[in-house]
Amino acid sequence: MKTEKSSHVYRNPRVPPTIPFEMNRKALGAVGIAFAVLMYGTVMVFMAFDRNSHSASDTIRPFIITMGPVWVLAIWSGVSLLRRHR
């Protein structure tokens, strides 16, 4: 004979927790502000590389090498912050 508690657990599996709407909205706001700062920083880095360059390759290659990993890390952290954990 099963106890009431154990039969209840088998019939109603546990629902995974979700992020409350208020918390998700705060996280979305923080990601939005971080994106704006990242855009501003990206423009400033491009202007710094472009200031004394003589050709497009003098600007583009160092810019991609510098900002590529920054953008990858920013996108990865933003997605992991906003993703719902299961």
N, C-alpha and C positions, 0 to 999 in steps of 0.2 A: 504494500500500500504506500503510495506516494503522499508526502505531506503537501498541504495546500500551497506553501511557498514555492517548492520546487516545480510543481506542475504549472504554476502561474508564470514562472520564469521561462519555461519551455514554450508556452503558448504565446507569450508576448515578448519577443526579443527586444533587447535594449536598443533604443533609438540613439544614434550618435549625437553628441552635443553639437549645437550650432552656435555661431558667433551672434550675440545679440545685435539687433539693428543699430542701436546707439553706438556700440563699440566699433562696428564696421564703418559707420559714418565718420567717426573720429579717425580711424585708420585711413580711410579714403581721403580725408582732409589733409592728414599728415603726408600722405604719398603725393597729393597734389602740390603741396608747398615744396616738398623735396624735388619734385619734377621741375617746378619753376626755378628753383635755385640751381639745379643741374643744367637747365637750358642757359641761364645767365652765365654760369661758369664755362660752359662749352663755347659760347660766343667769345668770352674773354680769352680763353686759351687759343682759339682760332686767330683772334686779332693779334695775340702775342707772337704766334708763329708766322703770321703774315707780315708783320711789321718790317722785318729785315730780309725777307726772302726775295730771290731773283727769278724764281720760276714756280710753276704750280707744284712740281714734285717736291720742292723745298718746303712747301706749306702742307700739302695733303698727307704725305707719308708720315712725318712726325706727329701730325695731328691725329691720324688714325691709330698709330701705335700708342699714343698717350690716352686718347679719349675712348678708344674701343673697350678696353678692360673696365673703365669706369662705368660706361653705359651697360655693359653686360652685368656687372655687379649690381648696379642700380635697378635694372629690370628684374633680376633674380630676387633681390631682396623685397622689391615691391610686390611681386607675385606671391612670394611666400608669406608676406604680411597679410595680404588680402584673401588668400586661399582659405577655404573652409577645411578644417582638419576633420578627418573621418575616423 
